[in-house]
């Protein structure tokens, strides 16, 4: 640790700040459905998730090694490059949190690192095969796989208990699914710590290698694992209430069995990808699973307008973070004063975003309430289904009465007094 310089210390602190934003940005992935269905109280849910995130950070280092050893060439990467990458990732996390969109913290970090590396060492310093096989392909496949699994699970769960629907559903059944949902949400939290905390471990390890503090090819030191786990756990406990609202009630209306199906499907996909070293976005996986449950329940509705906004954010994450990272690297390349300018810009921008968020406060007291009391307009798919669906029983007569006007009054129906015979004269 003799070469642990000031810039390296700044990079480590900034990486832990990113890890903190990752925690509150992704709390929704584990606990949004659990909170929206009432399985757990909001504060209890985030506390449980925070503890399991910390435990999950110690389970594996495969994803950390993908970042520190595989995505970019370690040779020629300076600590300033990693600092610039973190600036891009943090700002994108904060912007999407402000508008309540569940975007990928993982892809924000990847994008910032790719952009800063290209600005510093050129396109050749990015390992394209690793980017495609362990980042881009999982980003496309993971939400589809989780969505299909959640849809099938939802249909099976309703099919097993098809004799009881809606209000007739037994209270024992609902309690059972809520217990299962809590367990599956805990599994997602554990998987999130295993997958996402490792990304910060990987970026700090890469910075330590770039700064000469540890040898190339080293695994994350124990203190890196512990600090990354604590940072993401603290961020998770703070609670990203804006994104929890979008994930829990903005995509579809969830019942306990749907929440259980979504969480179980997501946790399975995340843990499997972590074992294989894929830098998977837990946001993509959980969002896909939630939409799958909406499709899988008979009469369920997915709010496709919200899903479309999320998809746009997903597409923009990598290039947007990469552009900010590249711009920050161009400034830090000017010297120490350039690094100071970028640091001031990061702090000022973060403070401005936080101040804007105070205009409409979302916290544990109103996270499951509608924002304005009105329903969001139905999406294209939902509208099309409604157009061809038969009307509910017992409403045909009412509909005909409302749509067919009553016959207009004519002269033949005038009052009797108007057609009385004339008086007889003598």
C-alpha positions as a Markdown table, in Angstrom:
| # | Residue | x | y | z |
|---|---|---|---|---|
| 1 | Unk | 0.0 | 0.0 | 0.0 |
| 2 | Unk | 3.0 | 2.3 | -0.3 |
| 3 | Unk | 1.7 | 3.8 | -3.5 |
| 4 | Unk | -1.7 | 4.6 | -2.2 |
| 5 | Unk | -1.9 | 8.2 | -3.5 |
| 6 | Unk | -4.4 | 11.0 | -3.0 |
| 7 | Unk | -6.0 | 10.4 | -6.3 |
| 8 | Unk | -6.4 | 6.8 | -5.5 |
| 9 | Unk | -8.0 | 7.6 | -2.2 |
| 10 | Unk | -10.4 | 9.9 | -4.1 |
| 11 | Unk | -11.3 | 7.2 | -6.5 |
| 12 | Unk | -12.0 | 4.7 | -3.7 |
| 13 | Unk | -14.3 | 7.2 | -1.9 |
| 14 | Unk | -16.1 | 8.0 | -5.2 |
| 15 | Unk | -16.5 | 4.3 | -5.9 |
| 16 | Unk | -18.1 | 3.8 | -2.5 |
| 17 | Unk | -20.4 | 6.8 | -3.2 |
| 18 | Unk | -21.5 | 5.1 | -6.4 |
| 19 | Unk | -22.1 | 1.9 | -4.4 |
| 20 | Unk | -24.3 | 3.9 | -2.0 |
| 21 | Unk | -26.4 | 5.3 | -4.9 |
| 22 | Unk | -26.5 | 1.7 | -6.3 |
| 23 | Unk | -28.0 | 0.6 | -3.1 |
| 24 | Unk | -30.9 | 3.1 | -2.9 |
| 25 | Unk | -31.4 | 3.1 | -6.7 |
| 26 | Unk | -31.9 | -0.7 | -6.6 |
| 27 | Unk | -33.8 | -1.2 | -3.4 |
| 28 | Unk | -37.0 | -1.5 | -5.5 |
| 29 | Unk | -35.6 | -4.6 | -7.2 |
| 30 | Unk | -35.8 | -6.6 | -4.0 |
| 31 | Unk | -38.7 | -5.0 | -2.0 |
| 32 | Unk | -41.0 | -3.1 | -4.3 |
| 33 | Unk | -43.4 | -6.0 | -4.8 |
| 34 | Unk | -43.2 | -7.0 | -1.2 |
| 35 | Unk | -44.2 | -3.4 | -0.1 |
| 36 | Unk | -46.9 | -2.9 | -2.7 |
| 37 | Unk | -48.7 | -6.1 | -1.7 |
| 38 | Unk | -48.5 | -5.3 | 2.0 |
| 39 | Unk | -46.4 | -8.4 | 2.8 |
| 40 | Unk | -43.9 | -6.2 | 4.8 |
| 41 | Unk | -44.0 | -2.6 | 6.1 |
| 42 | Unk | -41.7 | -0.3 | 4.1 |
| 43 | Unk | -39.1 | 0.4 | 6.7 |
| 44 | Unk | -38.9 | -3.3 | 7.8 |
| 45 | Unk | -38.5 | -4.3 | 4.2 |
| 46 | Unk | -35.6 | -2.0 | 3.4 |
| 47 | Unk | -33.9 | -3.0 | 6.7 |
| 48 | Unk | -34.1 | -6.6 | 5.9 |
| 49 | Unk | -32.9 | -6.0 | 2.3 |
| 50 | Unk | -29.9 | -4.0 | 3.6 |
| 51 | Unk | -28.7 | -6.8 | 5.9 |
| 52 | Unk | -29.0 | -9.4 | 3.2 |
| 53 | Unk | -27.2 | -7.2 | 0.7 |
| 54 | Unk | -24.2 | -7.1 | 3.1 |
| 55 | Unk | -24.2 | -10.8 | 3.5 |
| 56 | Unk | -24.5 | -11.4 | -0.2 |
| 57 | Unk | -21.3 | -9.3 | -0.8 |
| 58 | Unk | -19.2 | -12.0 | 0.7 |
| 59 | Unk | -20.6 | -14.9 | -1.3 |
| 60 | Unk | -18.6 | -14.5 | -4.6 |
| 61 | Unk | -16.1 | -12.4 | -6.5 |
| 62 | Unk | -16.7 | -13.7 | -10.0 |
| 63 | Unk | -18.5 | -10.5 | -11.2 |
| 64 | Unk | -15.8 | -8.4 | -9.6 |
| 65 | Unk | -13.2 | -10.3 | -11.6 |
| 66 | Unk | -15.2 | -9.7 | -14.8 |
| 67 | Unk | -14.8 | -5.9 | -14.3 |
| 68 | Unk | -11.3 | -5.8 | -12.9 |
| 69 | Unk | -9.8 | -8.3 | -15.2 |
| 70 | Unk | -12.0 | -8.7 | -18.3 |
| 71 | Unk | -13.9 | -5.7 | -19.6 |
| 72 | Unk | -11.0 | -3.3 | -20.2 |
| 73 | Unk | -7.2 | -3.6 | -20.5 |
| 74 | Unk | -5.6 | -3.0 | -17.2 |
| 75 | Unk | -2.4 | -1.7 | -18.8 |
| 76 | Unk | -2.4 | 2.1 | -19.3 |
| 77 | Unk | -5.6 | 2.7 | -17.2 |
| 78 | Unk | -4.9 | 5.5 | -14.8 |
| 79 | Unk | -6.9 | 6.1 | -11.5 |
| 80 | Unk | -8.2 | 9.3 | -13.1 |
| 81 | Unk | -9.9 | 7.2 | -15.8 |
| 82 | Unk | -11.8 | 5.2 | -13.2 |
| 83 | Unk | -12.7 | 8.4 | -11.4 |
| 84 | Unk | -14.2 | 9.8 | -14.6 |
| 85 | Unk | -16.1 | 6.5 | -15.1 |
| 86 | Unk | -17.6 | 6.8 | -11.7 |
| 87 | Unk | -18.8 | 10.4 | -12.3 |
| 88 | Unk | -20.8 | 9.2 | -15.3 |
| 89 | Unk | -22.3 | 6.3 | -13.4 |
| 90 | Unk | -23.3 | 8.4 | -10.3 |
| 91 | Unk | -24.9 | 11.2 | -12.3 |
| 92 | Unk | -27.0 | 8.8 | -14.4 |
| 93 | Unk | -28.1 | 7.0 | -11.3 |
| 94 | Unk | -29.2 | 10.2 | -9.7 |
| 95 | Unk | -31.0 | 11.5 | -12.7 |
| 96 | Unk | -33.0 | 8.3 | -13.2 |
| 97 | Unk | -33.8 | 8.2 | -9.5 |
| 98 | Unk | -35.1 | 11.7 | -9.6 |
| 99 | Unk | -37.6 | 10.8 | -12.3 |
| 100 | Unk | -38.4 | 7.4 | -10.7 |
| 101 | Unk | -37.2 | 5.2 | -13.5 |
| 102 | Unk | -35.7 | 1.8 | -12.7 |
| 103 | Unk | -32.6 | 1.9 | -14.9 |
| 104 | Unk | -29.5 | -0.2 | -14.5 |
| 105 | Unk | -26.8 | 0.9 | -12.1 |
| 106 | Unk | -24.6 | -1.9 | -13.5 |
| 107 | Unk | -24.8 | -0.6 | -17.1 |
| 108 | Unk | -24.3 | 3.0 | -15.9 |
| 109 | Unk | -21.0 | 1.8 | -14.3 |
| 110 | Unk | -20.1 | -0.2 | -17.4 |
| 111 | Unk | -20.9 | 2.7 | -19.7 |
| 112 | Unk | -18.9 | 5.2 | -17.7 |
| 113 | Unk | -15.9 | 2.8 | -17.6 |
| 114 | Unk | -16.1 | 2.2 | -21.4 |
| 115 | Unk | -16.4 | 5.9 | -22.2 |
| 116 | Unk | -13.6 | 7.0 | -20.0 |
| 117 | Unk | -11.3 | 4.1 | -21.2 |
| 118 | Unk | -11.9 | 5.0 | -24.9 |
| 119 | Unk | -11.2 | 8.7 | -24.2 |
| 120 | Unk | -8.0 | 7.7 | -22.5 |
| 121 | Unk | -6.6 | 4.8 | -24.4 |
| 122 | Unk | -8.7 | 4.3 | -27.5 |
| 123 | Unk | -11.2 | 1.7 | -28.6 |
| 124 | Unk | -8.6 | -1.1 | -28.5 |
| 125 | Unk | -8.5 | -0.9 | -24.7 |
| 126 | Unk | -12.0 | -2.2 | -24.4 |
| 127 | Unk | -12.5 | -6.0 | -24.8 |
| 128 | Unk | -15.4 | -6.2 | -27.2 |
| 129 | Unk | -15.9 | -9.9 | -26.8 |
| 130 | Unk | -16.4 | -9.6 | -23.0 |
| 131 | Unk | -18.7 | -6.6 | -23.5 |
| 132 | Unk | -20.9 | -8.6 | -25.8 |
| 133 | Unk | -21.0 | -12.0 | -24.1 |
| 134 | Unk | -21.0 | -10.9 | -20.4 |
| 135 | Unk | -22.8 | -7.5 | -20.6 |
| 136 | Unk | -24.9 | -6.9 | -23.7 |
| 137 | Unk | -26.3 | -10.4 | -24.3 |
| 138 | Unk | -27.3 | -10.9 | -20.7 |
| 139 | Unk | -29.0 | -7.5 | -20.8 |
| 140 | Unk | -31.3 | -8.6 | -23.6 |
| 141 | Unk | -31.8 | -12.2 | -22.5 |
| 142 | Unk | -32.2 | -11.8 | -18.7 |
| 143 | Unk | -35.5 | -9.8 | -18.6 |
| 144 | Unk | -37.1 | -12.0 | -21.3 |
| 145 | Unk | -36.1 | -15.2 | -19.4 |
| 146 | Unk | -37.2 | -13.8 | -16.1 |
| 147 | Unk | -40.5 | -12.5 | -17.6 |
| 148 | Unk | -41.4 | -15.9 | -19.2 |
| 149 | Unk | -40.5 | -17.7 | -16.0 |
| 150 | Unk | -42.7 | -15.3 | -13.9 |
| 151 | Unk | -45.6 | -15.5 | -16.4 |
| 152 | Unk | -45.6 | -19.3 | -16.3 |
| 153 | Unk | -45.2 | -19.4 | -12.5 |
| 154 | Unk | -48.1 | -16.9 | -12.1 |
| 155 | Unk | -50.4 | -19.0 | -14.4 |
| 156 | Unk | -49.5 | -22.2 | -12.5 |
| 157 | Unk | -50.2 | -20.6 | -9.1 |
| 158 | Unk | -53.6 | -19.4 | -10.2 |
| 159 | Unk | -54.4 | -22.7 | -12.0 |
| 160 | Unk | -53.7 | -24.7 | -8.8 |
| 161 | Unk | -56.2 | -22.7 | -6.9 |
| 162 | Unk | -58.6 | -22.0 | -9.8 |
| 163 | Unk | -61.7 | -22.7 | -7.7 |
| 164 | Unk | -61.2 | -19.6 | -5.6 |
| 165 | Unk | -60.8 | -16.2 | -7.3 |
| 166 | Unk | -60.7 | -12.6 | -6.1 |
| 167 | Unk | -62.5 | -12.1 | -2.8 |
| 168 | Unk | -63.3 | -15.8 | -2.5 |
| 169 | Unk | -59.6 | -16.6 | -2.2 |
| 170 | Unk | -58.9 | -18.1 | 1.2 |
| 171 | Unk | -57.1 | -16.0 | 3.8 |
| 172 | Unk | -54.8 | -18.9 | 4.5 |
| 173 | Unk | -53.7 | -19.0 | 0.8 |
| 174 | Unk | -53.0 | -15.2 | 0.8 |
| 175 | Unk | -50.9 | -15.5 | 4.0 |
| 176 | Unk | -49.0 | -18.4 | 2.6 |
| 177 | Unk | -48.1 | -16.5 | -0.6 |
| 178 | Unk | -47.1 | -13.5 | 1.5 |
| 179 | Unk | -44.7 | -15.6 | 3.6 |
| 180 | Unk | -43.3 | -17.0 | 0.4 |
| 181 | Unk | -42.9 | -13.6 | -1.0 |
| 182 | Unk | -40.9 | -12.4 | 2.0 |
| 183 | Unk | -38.6 | -15.3 | 1.6 |
| 184 | Unk | -38.2 | -14.8 | -2.1 |
| 185 | Unk | -37.6 | -11.1 | -1.6 |
| 186 | Unk | -34.9 | -11.9 | 0.9 |
| 187 | Unk | -33.3 | -14.2 | -1.8 |
| 188 | Unk | -33.4 | -11.3 | -4.3 |
| 189 | Unk | -31.7 | -9.1 | -1.7 |
| 190 | Unk | -29.0 | -11.7 | -1.1 |
| 191 | Unk | -28.5 | -12.0 | -4.9 |
| 192 | Unk | -28.3 | -8.3 | -5.3 |
| 193 | Unk | -25.5 | -8.1 | -2.8 |
| 194 | Unk | -23.8 | -10.9 | -4.5 |
| 195 | Unk | -24.1 | -9.3 | -8.0 |
| 196 | Unk | -24.1 | -5.5 | -7.6 |
| 197 | Unk | -21.8 | -5.1 | -4.6 |
| 198 | Unk | -19.2 | -7.0 | -6.6 |
| 199 | Unk | -19.2 | -4.3 | -9.3 |
| 200 | Unk | -17.9 | -1.7 | -6.9 |
| 201 | Unk | -15.4 | -4.3 | -5.6 |
| 202 | Unk | -14.2 | -4.8 | -9.2 |
| 203 | Unk | -13.9 | -1.1 | -10.0 |
| 204 | Unk | -11.9 | -0.4 | -6.7 |
| 205 | Unk | -9.7 | -3.4 | -7.5 |
| 206 | Unk | -9.1 | -2.0 | -11.0 |
| 207 | Unk | -8.2 | 1.3 | -9.5 |
| 208 | Unk | -5.8 | -0.3 | -7.0 |
| 209 | Unk | -4.1 | -2.1 | -9.9 |
| 210 | Unk | -3.9 | 1.0 | -12.0 |
| 211 | Unk | -2.4 | 2.9 | -9.0 |
| 212 | Unk | 0.1 | 0.2 | -8.3 |
| 213 | Unk | -1.3 | -0.6 | -4.9 |
| 214 | Unk | -1.8 | -4.3 | -5.7 |
| 215 | Unk | -0.4 | -6.6 | -8.3 |
| 216 | Unk | -2.2 | -7.1 | -11.7 |
| 217 | Unk | -4.7 | -10.0 | -11.7 |
| 218 | Unk | -5.3 | -9.8 | -7.9 |
| 219 | Unk | -8.7 | -10.6 | -6.4 |
| 220 | Unk | -10.4 | -7.9 | -4.3 |
| 221 | Unk | -8.8 | -7.5 | -0.9 |
| 222 | Unk | -11.0 | -8.2 | 2.1 |
| 223 | Unk | -11.3 | -4.6 | 3.1 |
| 224 | Unk | -12.6 | -3.8 | -0.4 |
| 225 | Unk | -15.3 | -6.5 | 0.0 |
| 226 | Unk | -16.3 | -5.3 | 3.4 |
| 227 | Unk | -16.5 | -1.6 | 2.5 |
| 228 | Unk | -18.4 | -2.3 | -0.7 |
| 229 | Unk | -20.9 | -4.4 | 1.2 |
| 230 | Unk | -21.4 | -1.8 | 3.9 |
| 231 | Unk | -21.9 | 1.0 | 1.3 |
| 232 | Unk | -24.5 | -0.8 | -0.7 |
| 233 | Unk | -26.3 | -2.0 | 2.5 |
| 234 | Unk | -26.5 | 1.6 | 3.8 |
| 235 | Unk | -27.8 | 2.9 | 0.5 |
| 236 | Unk | -30.4 | 0.1 | 0.5 |
| 237 | Unk | -31.6 | 1.1 | 4.0 |
| 238 | Unk | -32.1 | 4.7 | 2.9 |
| 239 | Unk | -34.6 | 3.4 | 0.4 |
| 240 | Unk | -35.1 | 4.5 | -3.2 |
| 241 | Unk | -38.8 | 5.3 | -2.6 |
| 242 | Unk | -39.4 | 6.9 | -6.0 |
| 243 | Unk | -38.3 | 3.8 | -7.9 |
| 244 | Unk | -40.1 | 1.5 | -5.4 |
| 245 | Unk | -43.3 | 3.4 | -6.3 |
| 246 | Unk | -42.8 | 2.9 | -10.0 |
| 247 | Unk | -41.8 | -0.8 | -9.7 |
| 248 | Unk | -44.4 | -1.7 | -7.2 |
| 249 | Unk | -47.5 | 0.0 | -8.6 |
| 250 | Unk | -46.5 | 1.8 | -11.8 |
| 251 | Unk | -46.0 | -1.4 | -14.0 |
| 252 | Unk | -49.0 | -3.5 | -12.9 |
| 253 | Unk | -51.2 | -4.2 | -9.9 |
| 254 | Unk | -49.8 | -7.1 | -7.9 |
| 255 | Unk | -51.3 | -9.7 | -5.7 |
| 256 | Unk | -49.2 | -11.7 | -3.2 |
| 257 | Unk | -48.9 | -14.7 | -5.4 |
| 258 | Unk | -47.7 | -12.6 | -8.3 |
| 259 | Unk | -45.1 | -11.0 | -6.1 |
| 260 | Unk | -43.9 | -14.4 | -5.0 |
| 261 | Unk | -43.7 | -15.5 | -8.6 |
| 262 | Unk | -41.8 | -12.4 | -9.7 |
| 263 | Unk | -39.3 | -12.5 | -6.9 |
| 264 | Unk | -38.6 | -16.2 | -7.1 |
| 265 | Unk | -38.0 | -16.0 | -10.9 |
| 266 | Unk | -35.7 | -12.9 | -10.5 |
| 267 | Unk | -33.7 | -14.4 | -7.7 |
| 268 | Unk | -33.0 | -17.6 | -9.6 |
| 269 | Unk | -31.8 | -15.7 | -12.7 |
| 270 | Unk | -29.6 | -13.3 | -10.7 |
| 271 | Unk | -27.9 | -16.0 | -8.7 |
| 272 | Unk | -27.2 | -18.1 | -11.7 |
| 273 | Unk | -25.7 | -15.2 | -13.6 |
| 274 | Unk | -23.5 | -14.2 | -10.6 |
| 275 | Unk | -22.1 | -17.8 | -10.5 |
| 276 | Unk | -21.2 | -17.6 | -14.2 |
| 277 | Unk | -19.6 | -14.1 | -13.8 |
| 278 | Unk | -22.2 | -12.2 | -15.9 |
| 279 | Unk | -22.5 | -8.6 | -14.9 |
| 280 | Unk | -26.3 | -8.8 | -14.9 |
| 281 | Unk | -28.6 | -5.9 | -14.3 |
| 282 | Unk | -30.9 | -6.8 | -11.4 |
| 283 | Unk | -33.2 | -4.0 | -12.5 |
| 284 | Unk | -33.7 | -5.6 | -15.9 |
| 285 | Unk | -34.4 | -9.0 | -14.4 |
| 286 | Unk | -36.9 | -7.8 | -11.7 |
| 287 | Unk | -38.7 | -5.5 | -14.1 |
| 288 | Unk | -39.1 | -8.3 | -16.7 |
| 289 | Unk | -40.4 | -10.6 | -13.9 |
| 290 | Unk | -42.9 | -8.0 | -12.7 |
| 291 | Unk | -44.3 | -7.5 | -16.3 |
| 292 | Unk | -44.4 | -11.3 | -16.7 |
| 293 | Unk | -46.7 | -11.6 | -13.7 |
| 294 | Unk | -49.0 | -8.9 | -15.1 |
| 295 | Unk | -49.3 | -10.8 | -18.3 |
| 296 | Unk | -49.7 | -14.2 | -16.5 |
| 297 | Unk | -52.6 | -13.2 | -14.3 |
| 298 | Unk | -56.0 | -13.5 | -16.0 |
| 299 | Unk | -57.4 | -9.9 | -16.2 |
| 300 | Unk | -54.0 | -8.5 | -15.3 |
| 301 | Unk | -52.9 | -5.3 | -16.9 |
| 302 | Unk | -49.4 | -4.1 | -17.7 |
| 303 | Unk | -49.0 | -0.4 | -18.1 |
| 304 | Unk | -47.0 | -0.4 | -21.3 |
| 305 | Unk | -46.5 | 3.4 | -21.3 |
| 306 | Unk | -44.5 | 3.1 | -18.1 |
| 307 | Unk | -42.7 | 0.0 | -19.5 |
| 308 | Unk | -41.8 | 2.0 | -22.7 |
| 309 | Unk | -40.3 | 4.8 | -20.6 |
| 310 | Unk | -38.2 | 2.2 | -18.7 |
| 311 | Unk | -37.0 | 0.6 | -22.0 |
| 312 | Unk | -35.9 | 4.0 | -23.3 |
| 313 | Unk | -33.9 | 4.6 | -20.1 |
| 314 | Unk | -32.3 | 1.1 | -20.4 |
| 315 | Unk | -31.2 | 1.8 | -24.0 |
| 316 | Unk | -29.8 | 5.2 | -23.1 |
| 317 | Unk | -27.9 | 4.1 | -20.0 |
| 318 | Unk | -24.7 | 2.7 | -21.6 |
| 319 | Unk | -24.2 | 5.6 | -24.1 |
| 320 | Unk | -25.2 | 8.4 | -21.8 |
| 321 | Unk | -22.9 | 7.2 | -19.0 |
| 322 | Unk | -20.2 | 6.6 | -21.5 |
| 323 | Unk | -20.5 | 10.2 | -22.9 |
| 324 | Unk | -20.3 | 11.7 | -19.4 |
| 325 | Unk | -17.4 | 9.4 | -18.5 |
| 326 | Unk | -15.5 | 10.4 | -21.7 |
| 327 | Unk | -16.1 | 14.1 | -21.1 |
| 328 | Unk | -15.0 | 13.8 | -17.5 |
| 329 | Unk | -11.8 | 12.0 | -18.5 |
| 330 | Unk | -11.0 | 14.7 | -21.1 |
| 331 | Unk | -11.1 | 17.2 | -18.2 |
| 332 | Unk | -9.1 | 15.1 | -15.7 |
| 333 | Unk | -6.5 | 14.6 | -18.4 |
| 334 | Unk | -5.6 | 18.3 | -18.1 |
| 335 | Unk | -4.0 | 17.7 | -14.7 |
| 336 | Unk | -4.8 | 18.0 | -11.0 |
| 337 | Unk | -6.8 | 21.1 | -11.5 |
| 338 | Unk | -8.9 | 19.3 | -14.1 |
| 339 | Unk | -9.6 | 16.5 | -11.6 |
| 340 | Unk | -10.6 | 19.1 | -9.0 |
| 341 | Unk | -13.0 | 20.7 | -11.5 |
| 342 | Unk | -14.7 | 17.3 | -12.2 |
| 343 | Unk | -15.0 | 16.6 | -8.5 |
| 344 | Unk | -16.7 | 20.0 | -7.9 |
| 345 | Unk | -19.0 | 19.4 | -10.8 |
| 346 | Unk | -20.0 | 16.0 | -9.4 |
| 347 | Unk | -20.8 | 17.4 | -5.9 |
| 348 | Unk | -22.6 | 20.4 | -7.3 |
| 349 | Unk | -24.7 | 18.4 | -9.7 |
| 350 | Unk | -25.6 | 15.8 | -7.0 |
| 351 | Unk | -26.7 | 18.6 | -4.6 |
| 352 | Unk | -28.8 | 20.2 | -7.3 |
| 353 | Unk | -30.6 | 16.9 | -8.1 |
| 354 | Unk | -31.2 | 16.3 | -4.4 |
| 355 | Unk | -32.7 | 19.8 | -4.1 |
| 356 | Unk | -35.0 | 19.2 | -7.0 |
| 357 | Unk | -36.2 | 15.9 | -5.4 |
| 358 | Unk | -37.4 | 17.9 | -2.4 |
| 359 | Unk | -40.2 | 19.5 | -4.5 |
| 360 | Unk | -42.1 | 16.3 | -4.3 |
| 361 | Unk | -41.0 | 14.1 | -1.4 |
| 362 | Unk | -41.6 | 10.4 | -1.8 |
| 363 | Unk | -40.8 | 8.3 | 1.3 |
| 364 | Unk | -42.1 | 5.3 | 3.2 |
| 365 | Unk | -45.3 | 7.1 | 4.2 |
| 366 | Unk | -46.6 | 7.6 | 0.7 |
| 367 | Unk | -44.7 | 5.1 | -1.5 |
| 368 | Unk | -47.8 | 3.0 | -2.2 |
| 369 | Unk | -50.1 | 5.9 | -2.9 |
| 370 | Unk | -51.0 | 7.2 | -6.4 |
| 371 | Unk | -49.2 | 10.3 | -7.3 |
| 372 | Unk | -52.3 | 12.3 | -8.4 |
| 373 | Unk | -55.3 | 10.1 | -7.7 |
| 374 | Unk | -55.9 | 9.4 | -11.4 |
| 375 | Unk | -55.3 | 6.2 | -13.4 |
| 376 | Unk | -52.6 | 6.2 | -15.9 |
| 377 | Unk | -53.9 | 5.9 | -19.5 |
| 378 | Unk | -53.9 | 2.4 | -20.8 |
| 379 | Unk | -51.2 | 1.3 | -23.2 |
| 380 | Unk | -51.7 | 0.2 | -26.7 |
| 381 | Unk | -51.8 | -3.5 | -25.9 |
| 382 | Unk | -54.3 | -3.0 | -23.1 |
| 383 | Unk | -56.5 | -0.8 | -25.2 |
| 384 | Unk | -56.6 | -3.4 | -28.0 |
| 385 | Unk | -57.5 | -6.2 | -25.6 |
| 386 | Unk | -60.3 | -4.1 | -24.1 |
| 387 | Unk | -61.7 | -3.3 | -27.6 |
| 388 | Unk | -62.3 | -7.0 | -28.5 |
| 389 | Unk | -63.3 | -8.2 | -25.0 |
| 390 | Unk | -67.0 | -9.1 | -24.5 |
| 391 | Unk | -69.0 | -6.8 | -22.2 |
| 392 | Unk | -69.6 | -8.0 | -18.6 |
| 393 | Unk | -72.7 | -9.9 | -18.1 |
| 394 | Unk | -75.8 | -8.0 | -17.1 |
| 395 | Unk | -74.8 | -4.8 | -18.8 |
| 396 | Unk | -76.2 | -5.4 | -22.4 |
| 397 | Unk | -79.6 | -3.9 | -21.6 |
| 398 | Unk | -78.0 | -0.9 | -20.0 |
| 399 | Unk | -75.7 | -0.4 | -22.9 |
| 400 | Unk | -78.5 | -0.6 | -25.4 |
| 401 | Unk | -80.6 | 1.9 | -23.4 |
| 402 | Unk | -77.7 | 4.3 | -23.2 |
| 403 | Unk | -76.8 | 4.1 | -26.9 |
| 404 | Unk | -80.3 | 3.8 | -28.6 |
| 405 | Unk | -82.2 | 7.1 | -28.3 |
| 406 | Unk | -85.9 | 7.0 | -27.2 |
| 407 | Unk | -88.4 | 7.8 | -30.0 |
| 408 | Unk | -89.2 | 11.4 | -30.5 |
| 409 | Unk | -92.7 | 12.7 | -29.5 |
| 410 | Unk | -95.1 | 13.3 | -32.4 |
| 411 | Unk | -98.4 | 15.2 | -32.8 |
| 412 | Unk | -100.4 | 11.9 | -32.5 |
| 413 | Unk | -99.2 | 11.7 | -28.9 |
| 414 | Unk | -100.4 | 15.2 | -27.9 |
| 415 | Unk | -102.5 | 15.6 | -24.8 |
| 416 | Unk | -106.1 | 14.7 | -25.0 |
| 417 | Unk | -107.3 | 18.3 | -24.3 |
| 418 | Unk | -105.8 | 19.5 | -27.6 |
| 419 | Unk | -108.0 | 17.1 | -29.7 |
| 420 | Unk | -111.3 | 17.5 | -27.8 |
| 421 | Unk | -114.4 | 17.9 | -30.1 |
| 422 | Unk | -115.8 | 21.4 | -30.7 |
| 423 | Unk | -118.7 | 22.6 | -28.6 |
| 424 | Unk | -122.2 | 22.1 | -30.1 |
| 425 | Unk | -124.2 | 25.2 | -30.9 |
| 426 | Unk | -128.0 | 25.4 | -30.7 |
